[in-house]
Structure formats: C-alpha cells, structure tokens
Amino acid sequence: AYAQDSTNKTDRADRPSREEMVKNRWQALAGHLMLTDKQAQQMESTYCDYINELSKLKEEKRSDMKEVKGDEPDKKASKRQALSDEQVKGFDTQRKRIDIKEKYFKEFCKVLSARQANYLLDQDNIKPRQKNGLQRMEHKAISPHKRFVPGF
C-alpha cells in the first residue's frame, strides 16, 4: 500500500519549467549585479538566449557521447579509437562553447561593463534540482561589499 501512495512524491507539474528557471536565475543575477530595471529588462532576453544555446550544446554533447559509447562492440580493440573520437568531439564542443561565450560577451558589453559581462558568463550553470537558482552563489559567501556597482 505504501508503494502505491503518491502523496509523498512530487509531480513534474509542480516543478517550474526550464524557461521559468532561467528567468528566475536571471532575476537573481540581476539583483546580485545591482542592475537597474532598464538594464535588467534589456538583458533578460539576451541572457535567456545565451542559456538556451548552451543547453542545446550540452544536449548535442550528450547525444554524441551516447553514440560513441553505443558503437563499441569490442571495448578493448576500439578503446583508443573511441578515445580519440571523444577527444576530437570534446575539442569541437569546447570551441563551440567559446564561440557562444564570445558572441554573448559582445552582446552583454553593449549594456553592462566588461566585468559584469564576464561574471554573467561564469554563472551559466543551471542545475535542474537547485531550489531557487542561488545555491551556488550562496555557497561562495559573497559579502555585500564585493557586489558589483554599475559603471565600474
């Protein structure tokens, strides 16, 4: 009877969607960077596009890794070949990630300072199980005097 009881389990409908998580994350970052309402509004769609492009890149990498692991009938004989294929695909993925970061760094710098834009690029990891999107920043123990001030 306990195994059939679903009151303790959380439904997927209760969880926020990926878009909501990205927007919540943006609001937290905008507050952390002390952006004005105008700056936050201008940058929200750009930041969401940036995160979506990175998530597409991660999905491509996952599918590539599944293909490499699934294609190996004899692990000992093809281990060197698979490793070099993984390395090549890994370099391609890293290059694409760098290209995306360069593209959005230019976009972010149109509204923000270079320091703020660089900070946004470093905060691109969104884990689906983070409660409010700020756990990672809270663990860094950022003191209020180290916050960014617009214009610097």
Salt bridges, closest charged atoms under 4 A:
GLU53 OE2 - LYS103 NZ 3.12
GLU59 OE2 - ARG62 NH1 2.62
GLU60 OE1 - LYS96 NZ 3.70
ASP99 OD1 - ARG95 NH2 2.79
GLU102 OE2 - ARG95 NH2 3.96
GLU107 OE2 - LYS110 NZ 3.33
ASP124 OD2 - ARG97 NH2 2.87
ASP124 OD2 - LYS101 NZ 3.63
